Amino acid sequence: QCEEAAYEERWYPAGKWACVTKGEPMYEQSISMSFMKLMRYICKENSVGCYLGMTVPVLNEIHLTKEGTELEREVVTAYYLPGEFQQNPPVPTDPEIHITERAPLWVITRVFYGMTTEETILREISLFWELLGSTDTVLRETYIVAAYENPSIPQRRNEIWFICRA
């Protein structure tokens, strides 16, 4: 019987992403509002006026407070632009959407299922630290929650990404 790996390491190349930053009272509000803005950009509200195509995962970059017990309010939600738009990204009509060139990323990642709330994310970060043990190879204040499926799916697949130091 095969068991799923506890975690894996991955490298992502540099690329252009459409990003929205929100700081709503609840994490779920921030990602929901940001994702809706990105969906409008993907579907038609862009300088080429057409559907760009969906890519996964959608990333939510989060930061922990100094105490490490809760999330900072600001969340960056990011959508990777499909290959044909990497060189010349369509301009968003929404001024809250920014096209950003992100550096290559080396992450240690672990899968989890279900809704992503501040509570579930903090629990997943804590469980992942227990699994990894003491290490200085990853950042302790910045994490990424990667969503692979529609937020309306109750048991959707997500990952928590620990970002490796350069």
C-alpha positions in Angstrom: 0.0 0.0 0.0 1.5 3.3 -1.1 1.3 6.2 1.3 1.4 9.8 0.2 4.7 11.5 0.9 4.7 13.7 4.0 6.1 16.6 2.0 8.1 17.4 -1.1 10.5 20.0 -2.4 9.8 21.9 -5.6 11.4 24.6 -7.7 9.3 27.1 -9.7 10.9 29.3 -12.4 10.6 33.0 -12.5 7.5 34.3 -14.1 4.8 37.0 -14.4 1.8 36.9 -12.0 -1.3 39.1 -11.7 -1.6 40.0 -8.0 -4.1 41.6 -5.7 -3.3 42.7 -2.1 -6.2 42.8 0.4 -6.3 43.4 4.2 -9.8 42.5 5.2 -10.7 41.6 8.8 -10.8 37.9 7.9 -8.4 35.9 5.7 -11.4 34.3 3.9 -12.7 37.8 2.9 -9.4 38.9 1.6 -8.9 35.9 -0.6 -12.5 35.8 -1.8 -12.5 39.5 -2.9 -9.0 39.2 -4.5 -10.0 36.0 -6.4 -13.1 37.7 -7.8 -11.0 40.6 -9.1 -8.6 38.2 -10.7 -11.4 36.2 -12.2 -12.8 39.3 -13.9 -9.3 40.0 -15.2 -8.9 36.4 -16.5 -12.4 36.4 -18.1 -12.4 39.7 -20.0 -11.5 42.8 -18.0 -8.0 43.2 -19.6 -6.4 45.1 -22.5 -7.0 42.2 -25.0 -10.6 41.9 -24.0 -10.6 38.1 -24.0 -10.5 35.0 -21.7 -6.9 34.4 -20.7 -7.2 30.8 -19.4 -7.1 29.6 -15.9 -3.8 28.3 -14.3 -3.3 26.6 -11.0 -2.4 26.9 -8.3 -3.7 30.3 -7.2 -1.3 31.5 -4.5 -2.1 33.3 -1.3 1.0 34.8 0.3 0.6 35.3 4.0 2.7 36.7 6.9 2.6 35.7 10.5 2.6 38.3 13.3 5.8 38.6 15.3 4.4 36.3 18.0 3.6 33.8 15.2 0.2 33.1 16.6 -2.0 34.8 13.9 -1.9 36.0 10.4 -1.2 39.6 9.4 -4.2 41.2 7.7 -2.6 41.7 4.3 -2.7 38.8 1.9 -1.3 38.8 -1.7 -3.4 36.6 -4.0 -1.5 35.7 -7.2 -2.5 34.1 -10.6 0.2 32.8 -12.9 -0.2 34.2 -16.4 -0.4 31.5 -19.1 2.7 31.0 -21.2 1.4 33.0 -24.2 1.0 36.1 -22.0 4.3 35.8 -20.1 6.3 38.2 -22.5 3.5 40.7 -22.9 0.9 40.5 -20.2 -2.6 42.0 -20.9 -3.1 45.2 -18.8 -5.8 44.8 -16.1 -8.6 47.3 -16.2 -8.8 47.1 -12.4 -6.1 49.4 -10.8 -5.9 47.0 -7.8 -4.4 44.3 -10.0 -0.7 44.5 -10.5 1.4 42.4 -12.9 4.5 41.3 -11.0 7.7 39.4 -12.1 8.3 36.9 -9.3 11.8 35.5 -8.8 12.4 31.7 -9.0 11.0 30.0 -5.9 12.3 26.9 -4.0 9.6 25.5 -1.6 8.9 22.6 0.7 5.3 21.8 0.3 2.7 19.7 2.1 -0.9 18.8 0.9 -4.0 19.4 3.0 -7.7 19.2 2.1 -10.7 21.4 3.0 -11.5 25.0 3.5 -8.7 27.5 4.1 -9.4 29.7 7.1 -6.9 31.4 9.4 -7.5 28.6 11.9 -6.8 25.8 9.4 -3.8 27.6 8.0 -2.2 28.2 11.4 -2.8 24.5 12.3 -1.2 23.3 9.0 1.8 25.6 9.6 2.2 24.2 13.1 1.8 20.6 11.9 4.4 21.1 9.1 6.9 22.6 11.6 6.5 19.5 13.8 7.1 17.3 10.8 10.2 19.3 9.6 11.7 19.8 13.1 14.2 22.6 13.7 15.6 24.1 10.5 17.0 27.4 9.4 16.6 26.6 5.7 13.1 28.1 5.4 11.5 31.4 6.2 9.5 31.6 9.4 7.4 34.7 8.7 6.2 34.3 5.1 4.2 31.3 3.8 2.2 30.5 0.8 -1.2 28.7 0.6 -1.6 27.2 -2.8 -5.2 26.4 -4.0 -5.7 23.9 -6.8 -9.5 23.7 -7.0 -12.5 26.0 -6.9 -13.1 27.5 -3.5 -16.7 26.1 -3.5 -15.4 22.5 -3.4 -15.7 21.5 0.3 -12.7 19.0 0.3 -10.6 20.9 -2.2 -6.8 20.2 -2.4 -4.5 22.9 -1.0 -0.9 23.0 -0.1 1.1 25.0 2.5 4.4 26.1 1.1 7.4 26.9 3.2 9.8 29.1 1.3 13.4 28.1 1.2 16.1 30.7 1.8 18.2 31.7 -1.2 
